[in-house]
Amino acid sequence: MKNINIGIAKSVVSGKLRDDYISTKKINESKNIASHFYFLIENSEILRNQFSVYCNLEKKHIESDVTASKYIDDNLSNVSKYSVKSIQEANKRLESYITESDIEGKIEVNKIQLYEAINNLILENAKKSEGSADPDLLYESYNTVLNHIKTNKKEEKEIISEDTLTSGLDMDMIIELAINKFNSKYSKLDENELKIINILAVGDLSNKKEMFESLKEDSLNLISNINKKGIEDKINETIDKISKMEYNDITSTKDVISLYELKNNLT
């Protein structure tokens, strides 16, 4: 497959997780694929460093040409020590996660173009030291990434709202949180956990608030019925902390999962 790269592979894996968790199909299969994918990234220095470059360049927003260019160069320096051959061999290991049918119509065209531009930058920079770089391709790819960083308005720390929670990057965050939180304790998700993920991923604001308030009320009722002997201060402190919790769209995913885990541990 042409131009195999981490950006496309990550989007494919995240897309499968999202679709299967929401539709409740092939959940364990998709979870295993994701686990294998991230295990592969974690245990390959080249893939791990490339992964950081892709994430940084995709999420960043800098309006200044000079500062954005410096940011791109600094990121590329983290993978500049690798040869073209070693990069291509590492990327070839991603083949099993990508098919043409996983990409066509499922990943936004502008994302594909960005990922290919980042891939070109990494490879052409490696070719420079070997004297075989394509200057035109390098220039075009650099401009594509530079323009993305200058116009990108989706930097997670700046914009997280009800609308963006259903977009690609934020959906990845929801799925990743769910996997890490729920499956660290349970071998597979039950109906309640699937419902929570479904509402967090595709529910409207009223659904999310209703779920949050319900979990909050259940947790308070359960804590209030605990035998307080010897731990009165700690119990009262916990009750006070939960009572003061209010729905916050930015932290809703983490708050809901924390309340669910608390409720589950008390029952």
N, C-alpha and C positions, 0 to 999 in steps of 0.2 A: 504494500500500500504506500502511496506517495506521501512524503512528508509526515511520517509518524512523529507525533510530539506529545508531551505530557499534558499540555492544555486541552487538546481534544480528548485524550484518554481520560482525564479527570472529569470532563463534562459528560462523557459517555457513561462512566461508572456512576456518577452522581445522578444522572438522568434515570438510569435503571433503578437505582435505589428509591428515588422520589416516586416514580411511577408505580413500582411494586409495593412500596409501603402504603401509598394512598389507595391503591386498588386491591391490596391484600393478596396479590399474586406473587408466587415465587420469592417470598420474602427472604427465606433462609439462603436461597441460591444467590440472590443479589447481595446479601450481607456477606457471604463468603467471597464473592468476587471482589467486593470493596476491601475486605480484610486482606486478601492476597495482593491486591493492587498497592495498598498503602504499606504492606510489609515489604514489597519489592522496592518501593521508593525509599523507605527507611533504611534498607540494607544495601543500597547502591549509592556511593558518594556522588557519582556523576548525576544520577537521576534526582537525588535529594537536593543537590545544589541547583539543578535546572528547575526543579519544582519551586524553589524559593524565588528564582528569577521570574518565572511565569506569574506567580501570585503577586509579587511586588509590582511588576509592570502593569498587570491587569487592574489592580485596585487603586493605584496611586493617581492623585490629581494634583498637578502643579501647573500654574498658568505661565510662569516664566520660561521662555525658550532655553535660556542659559542653565537655569536650575534643573529643568526637566532633562536636558541633555546630560548634565553631570550625573543625575540620578540613573539614567540609562547606562552610562559608561561604568559607574560604580557597580551596578548589578552584573554587567557583562564581565567585569574583572574577576568575579567570583567563579566563572567557568572558563576563564581564558587559558588555564594551564592544561586543559584537556585537548587531545588530538582529535581531528575529524573522525578518524577510525573508531576511537574509543567512544565518542559521543554517539555515532551511528550504531555501534554494537549495543550500547546501553539502550538506545531508543528502540531498537529492534525487539527488545524484550517486552515492549508495550503492545506488540501486534495482536496478541491474543485477546486484548480488551477492546479492540476496535474492528468494526466492519463498516463497509460503505453504507449499509442500511441503518446503522446506528447514528450516522452523521447527517445524511440527506434529510432535510426538513425538520430535524430535531435539534440542531444547534444553530443559533443565529449566525447568518452569513458574516456579519461584522466581527463576531467572536472568532470564527474560523480564520478570517483574514488576519486578525490580531495574533492568534496563536502561530500561524504560518510565518508572520513577520518576525516574531520573537525567535522562532526556530531558525529562520534564515540568518538573523543577527548572530545567534550562537555559533552556527556552522561556518558562516562566512568570516567571522572573526577568527575562528580556529584556522581557517584556510589562509588567512593573511600571513601567519607565521610560516606557512608552507609555500607561500608564493603563488597560490592558485585561487585567490578570492575573486569574486565577480563584483566589481565596484558599483555597477548599476543596481544590481540586486541588493547590495549592502545599503546603498543610498535610499532606494525605494522603501526597503524594510525599516530602516531607521526613521524615515519620515512617517511611516504608518504608526509606529510605536509612539513617536514623539507627539503626533497629533492626537492620539488616543489619550495620552497622559494629560495633555493640555485641555481637552474637552470632556474628559471623563468626570461624571458627577456622581458616581456610585461608590465612592470611597466609604467603606462600611462605617467608620467611626463618625463620619459626617452625616450620612443619610441612612437611617434605618426607620422605616415607617410601616404602616399597615400594608401599603402597596408593595414596598420593596421586600417585605417578608415572603412574598410569593415569587420573587424573581430568582434567577439562577443561583447567585452567590449566597443569598440569604436562605434559600431552600437547602443548599448544601449545609449551611450552619445548623439548621433545624434537624436534618437527618443525622448529621454527625453527633450533635448533642444527644439525640434520642438513642443512637447506637451506644455511645459511650456511657450514658447514664443508665439506661434500662438494661442493656445486655451485659453490663458488668456484674449484675446481680441475678439476672434471669437467663435461662438458656434460650428462650425465644419469647417474643412479644405475645401478650394475651390480648383479648378484645378491648379491654380498657385502655391499654397502652396504644393500640392501633387507633382508637378513637381520639386520644389526645394528640397523636401525631397528625391525624387527619385534620383536626380543628386548627392546630397550630399552622399547618401548611396551607390549607385552603379555606378555612373558616373566615367569616367576616368579623368585624370588631366586636359586635354584640355577642357572638358565639364565644369568642375568646374571653371576654369579660365575664360572661355567665359561668364558664368553666373555671376560671380563676376564683370567683367568689364562692362557687360550690366547694372547691377543694379547700379553700381557706376556712369556710364554715365547718366542714367535716373535720379538719385538723384541729380546730379550736375545741370542738365538742369532745373529740377523743382525748386531747390533752387535759381538758377540764375534769375528766373522769379518772385520771390516773391517781393512784395512791401517792399523795404528796409528802408523806411522812419522811422527814430527813432531807428532802430536796425541794422544800417549798420555794426558796428563793429562785432556784434554777427554773422550776416550772412556771412561776409567775413571770419571770423574765422572758421566757419563751412565748407565753401567752401574750404578753405586752408587745413583743416584737412582731408576732404574726398579726395581731389586731391592727397594728399600724401599717401593715402592708397595703399598698394600693396598686391597682392595675397600672402597669407601665408598658406601653407598646414596645419600647426598646429592650426591656429585660423580661418580657412576658414568657419567652420560651424557657429561660432558665428558672424563672419563678414558678411556673406551672409544674415543671418537672421536679423541682425541689419540694413543692407542696405535695405532689403525688407520692414521692418517695417517703416523706414524713408520714403521710396518712397510711401508706402501705406498711411501714414499720410499726405503726401503733395498733394495727388490726391483727 
